[in-house]
Amino acid sequence: MSEDFLQKNEKRLHFNHNLMIKAKIKLLRAYENSMDRKSLERKVELSNALLDVFTVHFPGYCEIRGRFLYEQITPQFILMQMEFQEQSINKEDLVRKLKFLAGNIDDCVLSLKGQPQGTYGQYIRDRAKQIQAHVKEMIQFS
């Protein structure tokens, strides 16, 4: 549905056009519970595209940036684990990728700082902190 829209309109509309952005956000939500490699990779790709747009319009640490960083963190983490288990990356590459991910998690947590108790923003900040602890532990023991 939204994938079709993006493909049909990629030559007609600018990739940052409002309708394209809305379609990407809709797709990101559609891939929310997908755990296969292709869906995880697509989710990271969509998150990157949306982050690029929103970083220009909302520079610095802000809630929307934190939310898209969070949408990117989990699939990146799962993909890294898959690659390592399949031995398509070595230990050094895993540690390098984990350190990069740790930076994104730090940005996510800072972007969501001050979210009111009981909100979705506070929930994903807390989840990001949990993932952050796991990533730091993996780096430490690698």
Disulfide bonds with the S-S distance in Angstrom:
none
